[in-house]
Amino acid sequence: MKKKRNKLERKLDEYNHTMELVRTILPIAILVIQVIILMKVI
């Protein structure tokens, strides 16, 4: 028996792959920015 899911859960499910992509790219971008700042400081 399948449970009914609320609107929010269904909406988040639609954007699941996009959120995974953001979670992968964001740390890499932050790392690159940190390296650039470090190079300017030193």
Chimera marker file (.cmm) of the C-alpha trace (Angstrom):
<marker_set name="trace">
<marker id="1" x="0.000" y="0.000" z="0.000" r="1" g="1" b="0" radius="0.5"/>
<marker id="2" x="1.478" y="3.320" z="-1.124" r="1" g="1" b="0" radius="0.5"/>
<marker id="3" x="1.421" y="6.299" z="1.207" r="1" g="1" b="0" radius="0.5"/>
<marker id="4" x="0.146" y="9.603" z="-0.174" r="1" g="1" b="0" radius="0.5"/>
<marker id="5" x="2.875" y="12.200" z="-0.355" r="1" g="1" b="0" radius="0.5"/>
<marker id="6" x="2.277" y="15.862" z="0.371" r="1" g="1" b="0" radius="0.5"/>
<marker id="7" x="2.845" y="18.672" z="-2.144" r="1" g="1" b="0" radius="0.5"/>
<marker id="8" x="6.245" y="19.698" z="-0.757" r="1" g="1" b="0" radius="0.5"/>
<marker id="9" x="7.640" y="16.180" z="-0.934" r="1" g="1" b="0" radius="0.5"/>
<marker id="10" x="6.488" y="15.772" z="-4.538" r="1" g="1" b="0" radius="0.5"/>
<marker id="11" x="7.934" y="19.169" z="-5.495" r="1" g="1" b="0" radius="0.5"/>
<marker id="12" x="11.302" y="18.332" z="-3.909" r="1" g="1" b="0" radius="0.5"/>
<marker id="13" x="11.318" y="14.977" z="-5.690" r="1" g="1" b="0" radius="0.5"/>
<marker id="14" x="11.046" y="16.798" z="-9.045" r="1" g="1" b="0" radius="0.5"/>
<marker id="15" x="14.177" y="18.835" z="-8.299" r="1" g="1" b="0" radius="0.5"/>
<marker id="16" x="16.156" y="15.939" z="-6.766" r="1" g="1" b="0" radius="0.5"/>
<marker id="17" x="18.735" y="15.689" z="-9.568" r="1" g="1" b="0" radius="0.5"/>
<marker id="18" x="19.238" y="19.462" z="-9.657" r="1" g="1" b="0" radius="0.5"/>
<marker id="19" x="19.848" y="19.520" z="-5.907" r="1" g="1" b="0" radius="0.5"/>
<marker id="20" x="22.370" y="16.665" z="-6.212" r="1" g="1" b="0" radius="0.5"/>
<marker id="21" x="24.216" y="18.618" z="-8.921" r="1" g="1" b="0" radius="0.5"/>
<marker id="22" x="24.332" y="21.741" z="-6.734" r="1" g="1" b="0" radius="0.5"/>
<marker id="23" x="25.600" y="19.670" z="-3.785" r="1" g="1" b="0" radius="0.5"/>
<marker id="24" x="28.405" y="18.346" z="-5.995" r="1" g="1" b="0" radius="0.5"/>
<marker id="25" x="29.422" y="21.622" z="-7.679" r="1" g="1" b="0" radius="0.5"/>
<marker id="26" x="29.208" y="23.949" z="-4.657" r="1" g="1" b="0" radius="0.5"/>
<marker id="27" x="32.077" y="22.423" z="-2.607" r="1" g="1" b="0" radius="0.5"/>
<marker id="28" x="34.315" y="22.383" z="-5.706" r="1" g="1" b="0" radius="0.5"/>
<marker id="29" x="33.548" y="26.053" z="-6.394" r="1" g="1" b="0" radius="0.5"/>
<marker id="30" x="34.242" y="26.973" z="-2.761" r="1" g="1" b="0" radius="0.5"/>
<marker id="31" x="37.566" y="25.124" z="-2.893" r="1" g="1" b="0" radius="0.5"/>
<marker id="32" x="38.593" y="26.999" z="-6.060" r="1" g="1" b="0" radius="0.5"/>
<marker id="33" x="37.649" y="30.353" z="-4.507" r="1" g="1" b="0" radius="0.5"/>
<marker id="34" x="39.636" y="29.517" z="-1.351" r="1" g="1" b="0" radius="0.5"/>
<marker id="35" x="42.724" y="28.665" z="-3.420" r="1" g="1" b="0" radius="0.5"/>
<marker id="36" x="42.443" y="31.951" z="-5.357" r="1" g="1" b="0" radius="0.5"/>
<marker id="37" x="42.132" y="33.943" z="-2.114" r="1" g="1" b="0" radius="0.5"/>
<marker id="38" x="45.065" y="32.080" z="-0.577" r="1" g="1" b="0" radius="0.5"/>
<marker id="39" x="47.244" y="32.823" z="-3.617" r="1" g="1" b="0" radius="0.5"/>
<marker id="40" x="46.421" y="36.537" z="-3.369" r="1" g="1" b="0" radius="0.5"/>
<marker id="41" x="47.231" y="36.631" z="0.360" r="1" g="1" b="0" radius="0.5"/>
<marker id="42" x="50.584" y="34.841" z="0.056" r="1" g="1" b="0" radius="0.5"/>
<link id1="1" id2="2" r="1" g="1" b="0" radius="0.2"/>
<link id1="2" id2="3" r="1" g="1" b="0" radius="0.2"/>
<link id1="3" id2="4" r="1" g="1" b="0" radius="0.2"/>
<link id1="4" id2="5" r="1" g="1" b="0" radius="0.2"/>
<link id1="5" id2="6" r="1" g="1" b="0" radius="0.2"/>
<link id1="6" id2="7" r="1" g="1" b="0" radius="0.2"/>
<link id1="7" id2="8" r="1" g="1" b="0" radius="0.2"/>
<link id1="8" id2="9" r="1" g="1" b="0" radius="0.2"/>
<link id1="9" id2="10" r="1" g="1" b="0" radius="0.2"/>
<link id1="10" id2="11" r="1" g="1" b="0" radius="0.2"/>
<link id1="11" id2="12" r="1" g="1" b="0" radius="0.2"/>
<link id1="12" id2="13" r="1" g="1" b="0" radius="0.2"/>
<link id1="13" id2="14" r="1" g="1" b="0" radius="0.2"/>
<link id1="14" id2="15" r="1" g="1" b="0" radius="0.2"/>
<link id1="15" id2="16" r="1" g="1" b="0" radius="0.2"/>
<link id1="16" id2="17" r="1" g="1" b="0" radius="0.2"/>
<link id1="17" id2="18" r="1" g="1" b="0" radius="0.2"/>
<link id1="18" id2="19" r="1" g="1" b="0" radius="0.2"/>
<link id1="19" id2="20" r="1" g="1" b="0" radius="0.2"/>
<link id1="20" id2="21" r="1" g="1" b="0" radius="0.2"/>
<link id1="21" id2="22" r="1" g="1" b="0" radius="0.2"/>
<link id1="22" id2="23" r="1" g="1" b="0" radius="0.2"/>
<link id1="23" id2="24" r="1" g="1" b="0" radius="0.2"/>
<link id1="24" id2="25" r="1" g="1" b="0" radius="0.2"/>
<link id1="25" id2="26" r="1" g="1" b="0" radius="0.2"/>
<link id1="26" id2="27" r="1" g="1" b="0" radius="0.2"/>
<link id1="27" id2="28" r="1" g="1" b="0" radius="0.2"/>
<link id1="28" id2="29" r="1" g="1" b="0" radius="0.2"/>
<link id1="29" id2="30" r="1" g="1" b="0" radius="0.2"/>
<link id1="30" id2="31" r="1" g="1" b="0" radius="0.2"/>
<link id1="31" id2="32" r="1" g="1" b="0" radius="0.2"/>
<link id1="32" id2="33" r="1" g="1" b="0" radius="0.2"/>
<link id1="33" id2="34" r="1" g="1" b="0" radius="0.2"/>
<link id1="34" id2="35" r="1" g="1" b="0" radius="0.2"/>
<link id1="35" id2="36" r="1" g="1" b="0" radius="0.2"/>
<link id1="36" id2="37" r="1" g="1" b="0" radius="0.2"/>
<link id1="37" id2="38" r="1" g="1" b="0" radius="0.2"/>
<link id1="38" id2="39" r="1" g="1" b="0" radius="0.2"/>
<link id1="39" id2="40" r="1" g="1" b="0" radius="0.2"/>
<link id1="40" id2="41" r="1" g="1" b="0" radius="0.2"/>
<link id1="41" id2="42" r="1" g="1" b="0" radius="0.2"/>
</marker_set>
